[in-house]
Amino acid sequence: MSKPMDASACALQINNLTHSVTTGSQQLTILNKLSIDIKHGDSVAVVGASGSGKSTLLGIMAGLDRATAGDVLLLGENLTTMSEDQRAAVRARGVSFVFQNFQLLPGLTALENVMLPLEIRARKDARQQAQTLLQQVGLQGRTDHYPAQLSGGEQQRVAIARAFAGQPKILFADEPTGNLDRATGAQIEDLLFQLNRDAGTTLVLVTHDERLADRCARRVRMQDGHLQEAS
């Protein structure tokens, strides 16, 4: 797609990435020799039709899945030859996620959901930090509520506070506003781009929302298994 960047300038590099799956007796190529460099602090939207491979690409970028061929360098680490445990260790050092379906733990309160990644890191100030994050996303009055007691927009704000709790170097978001009404979605967008701007966190998001994509510094399009810069 473009001239390769110096690895030290990149939060994410993908080189000649191919991913195929077998369905019955046929092999289907979902991603076909993709390459992209994403620099630290960038914001990139991946757009394209349903079924074009956007979410598959995001999962491979984040080390949740492994590609059939090619290289993925995430935060300077080559995920290609790593085991799942090794990839998980890379994610733990600086990767967070926001998903369309929130993925909050239903048996934990909003506060406890946000505290979880802090406690995993043995932060002694986990409760205080989680309270501060929930205040930043406007949920200081909902800390003791469980996910089922929160609206969709409130659940997504908890998910964003939890994602920010790890002070991520890169945040992957898969249709982060897909289940929200326009007004609530706009609030969630503002939170994502505030993190990108204020903390210098690299933002990579998959979206069908052209308006959301337009807020990113870059937009790339998935089509027929290929990736190209979009105007």
N, CA, C and O of each residue as an XYZ file, in Angstrom:
924
protein
N       0.811     -1.213      0.000
C       0.000      0.000      0.000
C       0.842      1.259      0.000
O       0.501      2.246     -0.652
N       1.949      1.220      0.739
C       2.797      2.395      0.854
C       4.205      1.948      1.204
O       4.441      0.783      1.524
N       5.136      2.888      1.140
C       6.513      2.585      1.483
C       6.605      2.202      2.957
O       6.073      2.918      3.805
N       7.273      1.081      3.286
C       7.339      0.641      4.684
C       7.984      1.692      5.573
O       8.934      2.362      5.168
N       7.465      1.832      6.785
C       8.029      2.754      7.760
C       9.104      2.062      8.572
O       9.191      0.835      8.607
N       9.915      2.870      9.220
C      10.838      2.363     10.229
C      10.025      1.669     11.317
O       9.036      2.215     11.805
N      10.448      0.454     11.697
C       9.690     -0.338     12.670
C       9.475      0.409     13.983
O       8.433      0.253     14.620
N      10.452      1.221     14.393
C      10.333      1.922     15.669
C       9.230      2.977     15.654
O       8.749      3.387     16.710
N       8.826      3.421     14.454
C       7.774      4.426     14.328
C       6.386      3.809     14.281
O       5.384      4.524     14.286
N       6.325      2.474     14.237
C       5.064      1.779     14.007
C       4.540      1.112     15.273
O       5.285      0.481     16.021
N       3.246      1.269     15.488
C       2.561      0.475     16.508
C       2.188     -0.884     15.939
O       2.103     -1.872     16.668
N       1.965     -0.925     14.618
C       1.524     -2.154     13.963
C       2.046     -2.192     12.539
O       1.944     -1.211     11.803
N       2.604     -3.328     12.156
C       3.035     -3.557     10.779
C       2.520     -4.914     10.327
O       2.633     -5.906     11.047
N       1.954     -4.945      9.127
C       1.501     -6.200      8.523
C       2.161     -6.315      7.161
O       2.129     -5.379      6.362
N       2.765     -7.481      6.901
C       3.484     -7.693      5.653
C       2.991     -8.975      4.980
O       3.095    -10.067      5.540
N       2.449     -8.819      3.760
C       2.029     -9.959      2.930
C       1.143    -10.939      3.688
O       1.352    -12.151      3.637
N       0.167    -10.406      4.381
C      -0.708    -11.225      5.215
C      -1.762    -11.925      4.356
O      -2.466    -11.294      3.568
N      -1.850    -13.234      4.528
C      -2.866    -14.034      3.853
C      -3.553    -14.917      4.877
O      -2.911    -15.484      5.761
N      -4.874    -15.026      4.747
C      -5.610    -15.919      5.649
C      -6.676    -16.662      4.860
O      -7.494    -16.057      4.167
N      -6.651    -17.981      4.978
C      -7.597    -18.834      4.271
C      -8.277    -19.771      5.254
O      -7.706    -20.131      6.284
N      -9.504    -20.162      4.926
C     -10.237    -21.152      5.723
C     -10.762    -22.231      4.783
O     -11.002    -21.989      3.600
N     -10.933    -23.418      5.334
C     -11.450    -24.532      4.548
C     -12.910    -24.746      4.891
O     -13.260    -24.928      6.057
N     -13.764    -24.726      3.880
C     -15.191    -24.998      4.047
C     -15.547    -26.180      3.159
O     -15.595    -26.071      1.933
N     -15.797    -27.318      3.811
C     -16.041    -28.531      3.045
C     -14.794    -28.926      2.289
O     -13.738    -29.134      2.888
N     -14.909    -29.030      0.981
C     -13.753    -29.400      0.154
C     -13.094    -28.187     -0.477
O     -12.152    -28.333     -1.256
N     -13.574    -26.988     -0.154
C     -13.056    -25.771     -0.781
C     -12.251    -24.942      0.202
O     -12.532    -24.922      1.400
N     -11.240    -24.255     -0.329
C     -10.461    -23.326      0.474
C     -10.823    -21.907      0.069
O     -10.743    -21.537     -1.102
N     -11.222    -21.121      1.058
C     -11.644    -19.745      0.817
C     -10.596    -18.790      1.361
O     -10.260    -18.838      2.544
N     -10.078    -17.921      0.498
C      -9.102    -16.916      0.913
C      -9.843    -15.651      1.333
O     -10.474    -14.984      0.513
N      -9.757    -15.334      2.614
C     -10.457    -14.160      3.150
C      -9.586    -12.915      3.029
O     -10.070    -11.846      2.655
N      -8.295    -13.054      3.348
C      -7.337    -11.950      3.262
C      -6.230    -12.369      2.300
O      -5.714    -13.482      2.395
N      -5.870    -11.498      1.391
C      -4.958    -11.881      0.320
C      -3.784    -10.909      0.202
O      -3.892     -9.855     -0.425
N      -2.658    -11.285      0.818
C      -1.397    -10.538      0.702
C      -1.563     -9.067      1.081
O      -1.261     -8.172      0.291
N      -2.044     -8.835      2.293
C      -2.250     -7.468      2.779
C      -0.990     -6.937      3.439
O      -0.270     -7.674      4.113
N      -0.734     -5.669      3.242
C       0.370     -4.998      3.930
C      -0.082     -3.605      4.354
O      -0.739     -2.897      3.590
N       0.272     -3.218      5.574
C      -0.047     -1.874      6.056
C       0.868     -1.547      7.228
O       1.212     -2.425      8.020
N       1.258     -0.293      7.336
C       2.000      0.225      8.475
C       1.125      1.258      9.179
O       0.552      2.141      8.540
N       1.029      1.139     10.500
C       0.256      2.093     11.298
C       1.183      2.669     12.356
O       1.693      1.937     13.204
N       1.403      3.972     12.309
C       2.371      4.583     13.211
C       1.762      4.849     14.586
O       0.542      4.890     14.740
N       2.614      5.025     15.563
C       2.173      5.315     16.926
C       1.328      6.584     16.948
O       1.687      7.595     16.343
N       0.203      6.518     17.651
C      -0.664      7.672     17.794
C      -1.622      7.910     16.650
O      -2.388      8.874     16.677
N      -1.595      7.047     15.638
C      -2.460      7.205     14.479
C      -3.871      6.754     14.818
O      -4.078      6.040     15.799
N      -4.836      7.162     14.017
C      -6.203      6.645     14.100
C      -6.585      6.157     12.708
O      -6.524      6.907     11.733
N      -6.981      4.885     12.630
C      -7.230      4.240     11.340
C      -8.573      3.527     11.377
O      -8.839      2.738     12.283
N      -9.417      3.805     10.391
C     -10.692      3.109     10.245
C     -10.569      2.075      9.136
O     -10.068      2.372      8.051
N     -11.030      0.861      9.413
C     -11.103     -0.195      8.406
C     -12.567     -0.328      8.018
O     -13.404     -0.699      8.842
N     -12.875     -0.024      6.756
C     -14.253     -0.048      6.282
C     -14.387     -1.104      5.192
O     -13.392     -1.641      4.706
N     -15.630     -1.393      4.816
C     -15.885     -2.389      3.783
C     -17.220     -3.062      4.013
O     -17.835     -2.911      5.068
N     -17.657     -3.801      3.022
C     -18.951     -4.471      3.094
C     -18.942     -5.573      4.144
O     -17.879     -6.060      4.532
N     -20.122     -5.964      4.603
C     -20.238     -7.101      5.512
C     -19.652     -8.343      4.850
O     -19.887     -8.600      3.669
N     -18.891     -9.104      5.622
C     -18.291    -10.317      5.084
C     -17.010    -10.102      4.307
O     -16.479    -11.040      3.712
N     -16.499     -8.856      4.305
C     -15.276     -8.577      3.534
C     -14.005     -8.971      4.266
O     -12.923     -8.945      3.680
N     -14.117     -9.339      5.547
C     -12.942     -9.776      6.296
C     -12.416     -8.772      7.298
O     -11.319     -8.952      7.825
N     -13.173     -7.711      7.576
C     -12.704     -6.651      8.461
C     -12.435     -7.167      9.869
O     -11.364     -6.935     10.430
N     -13.411     -7.866     10.434
C     -13.249     -8.360     11.807
C     -12.183     -9.447     11.881
O     -11.460     -9.544     12.873
N     -12.085    -10.261     10.838
C     -11.007    -11.260     10.781
C      -9.650    -10.577     10.815
O      -8.749    -10.998     11.541
N      -9.512     -9.517     10.020
C      -8.257     -8.767      9.986
C      -7.962     -8.163     11.357
O      -6.823     -8.215     11.822
N      -8.973     -7.593     12.006
C      -8.756     -6.976     13.310
C      -8.268     -8.012     14.321
O      -7.354     -7.742     15.100
N      -8.879     -9.198     14.306
C      -8.466    -10.247     15.227
C      -7.033    -10.688     15.016
O      -6.320    -10.976     15.977
N      -6.606    -10.743     13.761
C      -5.225    -11.127     13.464
C      -4.269     -9.995     13.829
O      -3.188    -10.247     14.362
N      -4.653     -8.762     13.550
C      -3.835     -7.607     13.948
C      -3.540     -7.631     15.447
O      -2.424     -7.346     15.882
N      -4.567     -7.979     16.227
C      -4.455     -7.933     17.686
C      -3.864     -9.205     18.281
O      -3.690     -9.298     19.496
N      -3.560    -10.174     17.446
C      -2.980    -11.416     17.949
C      -3.991    -12.351     18.571
O      -3.608    -13.291     19.268
N      -5.294    -12.118     18.335
C      -6.318    -13.032     18.835
C      -6.393    -14.281     17.962
O      -6.754    -15.359     18.435
N      -6.048    -14.127     16.685
C      -6.014    -15.234     15.738
C      -4.694    -15.194     14.993
O      -3.979    -14.192     15.018
N      -4.381    -16.300     14.331
C      -3.137    -16.394     13.576
C      -3.439    -16.522     12.091
O      -4.328    -17.277     11.697
N      -2.705    -15.790     11.273
C      -2.914    -15.826      9.829
C      -2.298    -17.080      9.221
O      -1.447    -17.733      9.825
N      -2.750    -17.397      8.013
C      -2.192    -18.533      7.286
C      -0.754    -18.253      6.866
O       0.096    -19.141      6.909
N      -0.489    -17.019      6.461
C       0.859    -16.647      6.018
C       1.050    -15.153      6.222
O       0.084    -14.405      6.367
N       2.323    -14.723      6.231
C       2.644    -13.313      6.391
C       3.069    -12.995      7.815
O       3.057    -13.862      8.689
N       3.445    -11.740      8.035
C       3.966    -11.298      9.325
C       3.096    -10.205      9.925
O       2.591     -9.330      9.222
N       2.932    -10.276     11.255
C       2.256     -9.238     12.022
C       3.202     -8.791     13.128
O       3.551     -9.581     14.005
N       3.616     -7.530     13.090
C       4.456     -6.961     14.138
C       3.617     -6.000     14.949
O       3.239     -4.933     14.467
N       3.322     -6.382     16.193
C       2.494     -5.595     17.094
C       3.369     -5.052     18.208
O       3.962     -5.816     18.970
N       3.450     -3.719     18.304
C       4.285     -3.055     19.306
C       5.714     -3.596     19.261
O       6.350     -3.814     20.293
N       6.197     -3.805     18.041
C       7.574     -4.242     17.831
C       7.811     -5.726     17.969
O       8.938     -6.184     17.782
N       6.773     -6.501     18.295
C       6.910     -7.943     18.493
C       6.288     -8.687     17.316
O       5.161     -8.396     16.914
N       7.028     -9.648     16.766
C       6.511    -10.444     15.652
C       5.643    -11.572     16.202
O       6.141    -12.500     16.839
N       4.338    -11.478     15.947
C       3.400    -12.455     16.477
C       3.386    -13.762     15.701
O       2.809    -14.750     16.157
N       4.014    -13.776     14.536
C       3.836    -14.865     13.586
C       4.199    -16.229     14.156
O       3.479    -17.204     13.944
N       5.300    -16.298     14.871
C       5.781    -17.591     15.353
C       5.484    -17.812     16.835
O       5.959    -18.778     17.432
N       4.694    -16.909     17.424
C       4.438    -16.999     18.860
C       3.311    -17.980     19.172
O       2.414    -18.199     18.357
N       3.376    -18.565     20.366
C       2.269    -19.361     20.880
C       1.167    -18.428     21.358
O       1.365    -17.215     21.428
N       0.001    -18.991     21.687
C      -1.093    -18.177     22.203
C      -0.690    -17.487     23.500
O      -1.031    -16.322     23.708
N       0.028    -18.185     24.371
C       0.460    -17.576     25.630
C       1.403    -16.404     25.383
O       1.320    -15.386     26.069
N       2.294    -16.542     24.409
C       3.228    -15.459     24.091
C       2.487    -14.268     23.497
O       2.798    -13.121     23.817
N       1.504    -14.535     22.630
C       0.714    -13.436     22.058
C      -0.095    -12.739     23.145
O      -0.243    -11.517     23.131
N      -0.614    -13.518     24.083
C      -1.374    -12.932     25.200
C      -0.476    -12.020     26.042
O      -0.924    -10.984     26.535
N       0.781    -12.405     26.203
C       1.715    -11.578     26.974
C       1.969    -10.247     26.275
O       2.090     -9.216     26.937
N       2.053    -10.257     24.940
C       2.217     -9.014     24.188
C       0.986     -8.133     24.373
O       1.113     -6.931     24.607
N      -0.201     -8.724     24.269
C      -1.436     -7.952     24.446
C      -1.498     -7.342     25.844
O      -1.937     -6.204     26.011
N      -1.061     -8.099     26.841
C      -1.123     -7.614     28.223
C      -0.226     -6.409     28.442
O      -0.451     -5.633     29.370
N       0.784     -6.242     27.606
C       1.737     -5.135     27.797
C       1.275     -3.835     27.156
O       1.938     -2.812     27.325
N       0.160     -3.834     26.425
C      -0.206     -2.542     25.844
C      -1.341     -2.558     24.843
O      -1.432     -1.656     24.010
N      -2.221     -3.569     24.899
C      -3.310     -3.685     23.934
C      -4.639     -3.743     24.683
O      -4.765     -4.460     25.675
N      -5.628     -2.988     24.207
C      -6.979     -3.063     24.756
C      -7.985     -3.174     23.625
O      -7.676     -2.923     22.461
N      -9.222     -3.564     24.008
C     -10.267     -3.814     23.022
C     -11.580     -3.174     23.464
O     -11.878     -3.079     24.654
N     -12.359     -2.738     22.466
C     -13.744     -2.341     22.674
C     -14.560     -3.037     21.590
O     -14.276     -2.890     20.401
N     -15.584     -3.802     22.009
C     -16.374     -4.585     21.076
C     -17.801     -4.055     21.001
O     -18.265     -3.336     21.886
N     -18.483     -4.428     19.922
C     -19.861     -3.998     19.714
C     -20.783     -4.506     20.816
O     -21.714     -3.805     21.214
N     -20.535     -5.716     21.314
C     -21.424     -6.313     22.320
C     -20.901     -6.137     23.748
O     -21.323     -6.849     24.659
N     -19.984     -5.189     23.939
C     -19.505     -4.714     25.243
C     -18.616     -5.725     25.980
O     -17.550     -5.355     26.472
N     -19.035     -6.990     26.065
C     -18.276     -8.054     26.725
C     -17.897     -7.715     28.166
O     -16.767     -7.946     28.597
N     -18.860     -7.165     28.895
C     -18.676     -6.966     30.324
C     -19.015     -8.271     31.056
O     -19.805     -9.076     30.563
N     -18.424     -8.468     32.210
C     -18.734     -9.643     33.015
C     -20.011     -9.367     33.801
O     -20.033     -8.450     34.622
N     -21.077    -10.135     33.573
C     -22.389     -9.801     34.145
C     -22.445     -9.894     35.661
O     -23.281     -9.237     36.281
N     -21.578    -10.692     36.276
C     -21.595    -10.847     37.722
C     -20.788     -9.807     38.467
O     -20.705     -9.848     39.695
N     -20.186     -8.865     37.735
C     -19.396     -7.799     38.358
C     -20.076     -6.461     38.145
O     -20.715     -6.244     37.115
N     -19.945     -5.572     39.102
C     -20.468     -4.215     38.954
C     -19.624     -3.443     37.936
O     -18.570     -3.901     37.493
N     -20.125     -2.263     37.584
C     -19.361     -1.404     36.675
C     -17.965     -1.154     37.230
O     -16.973     -1.257     36.508
N     -17.893     -0.827     38.514
C     -16.604     -0.565     39.142
C     -15.708     -1.794     39.095
O     -14.524     -1.689     38.778
N     -16.263     -2.948     39.404
C     -15.461     -4.185     39.426
C     -14.990     -4.566     38.036
O     -13.886     -5.090     37.888
N     -15.804     -4.317     37.002
C     -15.385     -4.591     35.633
C     -14.171     -3.748     35.256
O     -13.244     -4.234     34.608
N     -14.183     -2.482     35.668
C     -13.068     -1.596     35.334
C     -11.841     -1.911     36.196
O     -10.706     -1.756     35.745
N     -12.068     -2.345     37.418
C     -10.960     -2.694     38.302
C     -10.201     -3.937     37.823
O      -9.014     -4.088     38.111
N     -10.879     -4.821     37.096
C     -10.305     -6.127     36.772
C      -8.926     -6.053     36.112
O      -7.999     -6.696     36.604
N      -8.746     -5.296     35.015
C      -7.409     -5.252     34.412
C      -6.365     -4.613     35.327
O      -5.179     -4.929     35.231
N      -6.800     -3.715     36.212
C      -5.873     -3.095     37.157
C      -5.437     -4.101     38.221
O      -4.276     -4.129     38.630
N      -6.381     -4.918     38.658
C      -6.044     -5.941     39.655
C      -5.148     -7.009     39.072
O      -4.273     -7.535     39.760
N      -5.359     -7.336     37.798
C      -4.490     -8.303     37.136
C      -3.054     -7.799     37.123
O      -2.108     -8.581     37.211
N      -2.904     -6.476     37.011
C      -1.571     -5.870     37.042
C      -1.100     -5.567     38.469
O      -0.071     -4.922     38.670
N      -1.868     -6.041     39.449
C      -1.520     -5.880     40.870
C      -1.403     -4.416     41.269
O      -0.554     -4.056     42.085
N      -2.263     -3.564     40.687
C      -2.266     -2.159     41.068
C      -2.941     -1.995     42.427
O      -4.102     -2.370     42.592
N      -2.228     -1.441     43.390
C      -2.778     -1.256     44.728
C      -3.864     -0.179     44.747
O      -4.706     -0.157     45.645
N      -3.842      0.713     43.755
C      -4.836      1.783     43.690
C      -5.932      1.460     42.680
O      -6.534      2.364     42.100
N      -6.192      0.160     42.469
C      -7.145     -0.261     41.439
C      -8.516      0.372     41.623
O      -9.110      0.848     40.655
N      -9.028      0.385     42.852
C     -10.361      0.937     43.092
C     -10.388      2.439     42.804
O     -11.318      2.929     42.162
N      -9.403      3.151     43.261
C      -9.361      4.599     43.046
C      -9.248      4.930     41.561
O      -9.935      5.821     41.062
N      -8.372      4.204     40.856
C      -8.204      4.449     39.431
C      -9.475      4.134     38.656
O      -9.852      4.870     37.744
N     -10.136      3.036     39.023
C     -11.376      2.663     38.344
C     -12.456      3.711     38.579
O     -13.212      4.038     37.665
N     -12.533      4.239     39.799
C     -13.511      5.287     40.093
C     -13.237      6.539     39.269
O     -14.162      7.179     38.768
N     -11.957      6.883     39.132
C     -11.581      8.054     38.325
C     -11.967      7.860     36.870
O     -12.482      8.781     36.237
N     -11.725      6.667     36.333
C     -12.048      6.382     34.932
C     -13.555      6.436     34.698
O     -14.008      6.983     33.692
N     -14.328      5.876     35.615
C     -15.778      5.920     35.462
C     -16.295      7.352     35.559
O     -17.266      7.710     34.892
N     -15.658      8.161     36.376
C     -16.023      9.572     36.437
C     -15.730     10.261     35.108
O     -16.510     11.096     34.650
N     -14.594      9.905     34.487
C     -14.210     10.516     33.220
C     -15.186     10.187     32.101
O     -15.345     10.970     31.164
N     -15.844      9.028     32.193
C     -16.823      8.669     31.166
C     -18.254      8.970     31.629
O     -19.219      8.523     31.009
N     -18.383      9.732     32.723
C     -19.686     10.207     33.161
C     -20.536      9.198     33.903
O     -21.762      9.312     33.908
N     -19.907      8.203     34.536
C     -20.671      7.158     35.217
C     -20.365      7.088     36.709
O     -20.474      6.025     37.320
N     -19.988      8.203     37.285
C     -19.636      8.186     38.707
C     -20.824      7.786     39.596
O     -20.631      7.326     40.721
N     -22.039      7.960     39.092
C     -23.216      7.588     39.871
C     -23.709      6.176     39.608
O     -24.736      5.767     40.148
N     -22.979      5.419     38.773
C     -23.445      4.079     38.387
C     -22.430      2.997     38.746
O     -22.500      1.887     38.219
N     -21.508      3.300     39.617
C     -20.393      2.383     39.884
C     -20.839      1.044     40.447
O     -20.211      0.022     40.172
N     -21.917      1.031     41.234
C     -22.349     -0.202     41.889
C     -23.430     -0.946     41.109
O     -23.991     -1.923     41.605
N     -23.721     -0.494     39.903
C     -24.722     -1.151     39.074
C     -24.095     -2.276     38.255
O     -22.942     -2.184     37.831
N     -24.863     -3.328     38.041
C     -24.429     -4.449     37.217
C     -24.770     -4.162     35.751
O     -25.652     -3.347     35.479
N     -24.089     -4.816     34.800
C     -24.356     -4.538     33.388
C     -25.829     -4.591     33.009
O     -26.287     -3.757     32.228
N     -26.582     -5.549     33.539
C     -28.004     -5.670     33.194
C     -28.815     -4.469     33.669
O     -29.933     -4.257     33.199
N     -28.272     -3.686     34.587
C     -28.964     -2.507     35.104
C     -28.570     -1.236     34.354
O     -29.040     -0.147     34.684
N     -27.720     -1.372     33.358
C     -27.216     -0.228     32.606
C     -27.762     -0.242     31.186
O     -28.042     -1.305     30.630
N     -27.913      0.938     30.603
C     -28.302      1.039     29.197
C     -27.144      0.607     28.302
O     -26.020      0.431     28.773
N     -27.424      0.436     27.010
C     -26.367      0.064     26.079
C     -25.233      1.071     26.048
O     -24.058      0.702     26.030
N     -25.599      2.360     26.044
C     -24.565      3.390     26.035
C     -23.739      3.386     27.297
O     -22.527      3.597     27.256
N     -24.402      3.143     28.439
C     -23.666      3.078     29.704
C     -22.740      1.865     29.738
O     -21.613      1.959     30.223
N     -23.207      0.735     29.228
C     -22.350     -0.449     29.181
C     -21.119     -0.201     28.304
O     -20.014     -0.625     28.643
N     -21.314      0.481     27.185
C     -20.170      0.738     26.314
C     -19.204      1.716     26.967
O     -17.995      1.612     26.762
N     -19.707      2.653     27.742
C     -18.817      3.559     28.466
C     -18.020      2.816     29.535
O     -16.847      3.116     29.756
N     -18.646      1.854     30.193
C     -17.898      1.012     31.137
C     -16.813      0.244     30.390
O     -15.682      0.141     30.865
N     -17.159     -0.296     29.215
C     -16.185     -1.050     28.419
C     -15.005     -0.167     28.013
O     -13.862     -0.624     28.000
N     -15.280      1.088     27.685
C     -14.208      2.007     27.316
C     -13.354      2.344     28.526
O     -12.128      2.386     28.425
N     -13.988      2.585     29.674
C     -13.216      2.841     30.895
C     -12.321      1.651     31.219
O     -11.171      1.832     31.620
N     -12.836      0.441     31.049
C     -12.038     -0.763     31.293
C     -10.873     -0.850     30.298
O      -9.755     -1.204     30.673
N     -11.143     -0.527     29.046
C     -10.078     -0.555     28.040
C      -8.986      0.459     28.369
O      -7.801      0.180     28.186
N      -9.384      1.635     28.856
C      -8.418      2.680     29.170
C      -7.630      2.370     30.442
O      -6.545      2.910     30.661
N      -8.198      1.485     31.285
C      -7.559      1.199     32.574
C      -6.153      0.645     32.411
O      -5.290      0.858     33.262
N      -5.929     -0.061     31.324
C      -4.605     -0.628     31.092
C      -3.621      0.339     30.463
O      -2.501     -0.048     30.129
N      -4.031      1.620     30.294
C      -3.191      2.615     29.627
C      -2.596      2.031     28.338
O      -1.377      1.961     28.181
N      -3.475      1.616     27.421
C      -3.002      0.895     26.237
C      -2.192      1.763     25.287
O      -2.423      2.965     25.158
N      -1.248      1.126     24.636
C      -0.522      1.795     23.562
C      -1.326      1.748     22.266
O      -1.198      2.625     21.411
N      -2.163      0.704     22.129
C      -3.001      0.564     20.940
C      -4.354      0.006     21.365
O      -4.432     -0.918     22.175
N      -5.411      0.575     20.811
C      -6.776      0.162     21.121
C      -7.446     -0.305     19.837
O      -7.488      0.425     18.847
N      -7.971     -1.531     19.862
C      -8.721     -2.082     18.743
C     -10.207     -2.009     19.075
O     -10.623     -2.443     20.149
N     -11.005     -1.465     18.167
C     -12.443     -1.329     18.393
C     -13.195     -1.929     17.208
O     -12.968     -1.547     16.060
N     -14.093     -2.875     17.499
C     -14.869     -3.554     16.453
C     -16.313     -3.082     16.538
O     -17.048     -3.465     17.448
N     -16.719     -2.239     15.573
C     -18.062     -1.658     15.537
C     -18.464     -1.106     16.919
O     -19.492     -1.506     17.464
N     -17.668     -0.202     17.478
C     -17.899      0.232     18.864
C     -19.215      0.961     19.086
O     -19.681      1.058     20.221
N     -19.825      1.479     18.011
C     -21.096      2.190     18.166
C     -22.237      1.461     17.460
O     -23.319      2.023     17.293
N     -22.007      0.227     17.049
C     -22.974     -0.493     16.224
C     -24.298     -0.772     16.902
O     -25.321     -0.854     16.222
N     -24.319     -0.921     18.221
C     -25.554     -1.225     18.940
C     -26.153     -0.016     19.639
O     -27.026     -0.160     20.495
N     -25.692      1.171     19.281
C     -26.098      2.377     20.002
C     -26.867      3.319     19.088
O     -26.670      3.315     17.873
N     -27.749      4.130     19.681
C     -28.414      5.163     18.904
C     -27.411      6.252     18.540
O     -26.310      6.304     19.088
N     -27.799      7.107     17.624
C     -26.833      8.079     17.076
C     -26.267      9.012     18.149
O     -25.063      9.269     18.176
N     -27.130      9.518     19.031
C     -26.654     10.462     20.042
C     -25.674      9.790     20.995
O     -24.626     10.351     21.312
N     -26.018      8.581     21.454
C     -25.127      7.857     22.362
C     -23.848      7.457     21.642
O     -22.758      7.535     22.209
N     -23.987      7.027     20.384
C     -22.809      6.663     19.602
C     -21.844      7.821     19.453
O     -20.629      7.629     19.495
N     -22.377      9.026     19.277
C     -21.520     10.206     19.153
C     -20.726     10.444     20.429
O     -19.563     10.842     20.368
N     -21.347     10.202     21.594
C     -20.637     10.345     22.868
C     -19.500      9.332     22.973
O     -18.407      9.664     23.431
N     -19.760      8.102     22.550
C     -18.739      7.057     22.596
C     -17.588      7.396     21.651
O     -16.422      7.199     21.991
N     -17.918      7.901     20.477
C     -16.875      8.333     19.542
C     -15.974      9.382     20.172
O     -14.749      9.303     20.071
N     -16.585     10.364     20.821
C     -15.808     11.433     21.444
C     -14.832     10.867     22.474
O     -13.691     11.320     22.563
N     -15.280      9.877     23.252
C     -14.407      9.264     24.251
C     -13.224      8.563     23.589
O     -12.089      8.687     24.050
N     -13.488      7.831     22.514
C     -12.412      7.112     21.824
C     -11.361      8.081     21.276
O     -10.160      7.855     21.426
N     -11.814      9.140     20.652
C     -10.865     10.069     20.051
C     -10.184     10.948     21.100
O      -9.090     11.464     20.869
N     -10.834     11.114     22.247
C     -10.168     11.826     23.342
C      -8.964     11.027     23.825
O      -7.904     11.597     24.084
N      -9.123      9.705     23.949
C      -7.995      8.851     24.331
C      -6.899      8.912     23.288
O      -5.720      9.043     23.615
N      -7.293      8.816     22.045
C      -6.326      8.875     20.953
C      -5.540     10.186     20.999
O      -4.327     10.198     20.792
N      -6.230     11.269     21.267
C      -5.594     12.599     21.268
C      -4.784     12.856     22.534
O      -3.631     13.280     22.460
N      -5.385     12.602     23.691
C      -4.772     12.993     24.953
C      -3.672     12.042     25.402
O      -2.662     12.477     25.955
N      -3.861     10.762     25.169
C      -2.886      9.771     25.629
C      -1.965      9.285     24.525
O      -1.030      8.529     24.789
N      -2.215      9.710     23.288
C      -1.382      9.254     22.183
C      -1.580      7.789     21.850
O      -0.714      7.162     21.240
N      -2.729      7.238     22.253
C      -3.017      5.830     22.001
C      -3.368      5.623     20.532
O      -4.193      6.350     19.978
N      -2.749      4.643     19.911
C      -3.078      4.287     18.536
C      -4.472      3.677     18.518
O      -4.786      2.816     19.340
N      -5.304      4.117     17.587
C      -6.688      3.656     17.488
C      -6.902      2.983     16.142
O      -6.697      3.591     15.091
N      -7.317      1.715     16.184
C      -7.647      0.968     14.967
C      -9.067      0.459     15.130
O      -9.351     -0.329     16.032
N      -9.962      0.911     14.256
C     -11.355      0.505     14.426
C     -11.964      0.001     13.131
O     -11.647      0.479     12.041
N     -12.849     -0.980     13.279
C     -13.672     -1.504     12.198
C     -15.040     -0.867     12.317
O     -15.620     -0.843     13.403
N     -15.567     -0.349     11.213
C     -16.872      0.292     11.290
C     -17.562      0.293      9.934
O     -16.918      0.342      8.887
N     -18.905      0.237      9.982
C     -19.720      0.480      8.797
C     -20.116      1.951      8.701
O     -20.637      2.397      7.679
N     -19.867      2.693      9.761
C     -20.317      4.081      9.871
C     -19.320      5.008      9.178
O     -18.225      5.249      9.686
N     -19.708      5.517      8.027
C     -18.803      6.373      7.253
C     -18.478      7.659      8.015
O     -17.376      8.195      7.895
N     -19.436      8.148      8.794
C     -19.203      9.370      9.566
C     -18.125      9.144     10.626
O     -17.265      9.999     10.840
N     -18.180      7.989     11.285
C     -17.149      7.646     12.262
C     -15.806      7.461     11.569
O     -14.780      7.927     12.065
N     -15.809      6.789     10.434
C     -14.564      6.579      9.694
C     -13.919      7.902      9.296
O     -12.695      8.030      9.295
N     -14.747      8.878      8.959
C     -14.226     10.175      8.532
C     -13.504     10.914      9.655
O     -12.708     11.815      9.389
N     -13.770     10.545     10.901
C     -13.091     11.203     12.020
C     -11.666     10.684     12.205
O     -10.863     11.308     12.899
N     -11.354      9.556     11.593
C     -10.004      8.993     11.716
C      -9.039      9.697     10.769
O      -9.437     10.226      9.732
N      -7.778      9.692     11.143
C      -6.758     10.315     10.301
C      -6.588      9.556      8.987
O      -6.236     10.135      7.959
N      -6.846      8.237      9.042
C      -6.729      7.403      7.837
C      -7.941      6.499      7.737
O      -8.557      6.134      8.738
N      -8.267      6.147      6.501
C      -9.330      5.178      6.256
C      -8.837      4.195      5.200
O      -8.361      4.597      4.138
N      -8.955      2.907      5.501
C      -8.560      1.863      4.552
C      -9.764      0.974      4.295
O     -10.597      0.768      5.178
N      -9.851      0.453      3.086
C     -11.041     -0.304      2.677
C     -10.684     -1.748      2.355
O      -9.735     -2.030      1.623
N     -11.489     -2.670      2.936
C     -11.374     -4.073      2.609
C     -12.326     -4.380      1.438
O     -13.517     -4.075      1.496
N     -11.773     -4.991      0.374
C     -12.600     -5.356     -0.762
C     -11.966     -6.526     -1.486
O     -10.805     -6.463     -1.892
N     -12.740     -7.608     -1.649
C     -12.276     -8.805     -2.353
C     -10.966     -9.332     -1.781
O     -10.096     -9.789     -2.521
N     -10.833     -9.265     -0.457
C      -9.650     -9.811      0.192
C      -8.442     -8.907      0.188
O      -7.384     -9.274      0.699
N      -8.589     -7.724     -0.385
C      -7.463     -6.791     -0.481
C      -7.744     -5.546      0.357
O      -8.885     -5.258      0.716
N      -6.673     -4.822      0.656
C      -6.748     -3.629      1.495
C      -6.146     -2.466      0.726
O      -5.044     -2.564      0.184
N      -6.891     -1.352      0.685
C      -6.392     -0.182     -0.045
C      -6.768      1.085      0.689
O      -7.803      1.154      1.352
N      -5.913      2.086      0.563
C      -6.210      3.382      1.161
C      -7.467      3.951      0.509
O      -7.623      3.917     -0.712
N      -8.358      4.474      1.349
C      -9.583      5.074      0.854
C      -9.477      6.583      0.965
O      -8.882      7.106      1.908
N     -10.048      7.271      0.010
C      -9.997      8.741      0.023
C     -11.003      9.289      1.011
O     -11.114     10.505      1.170
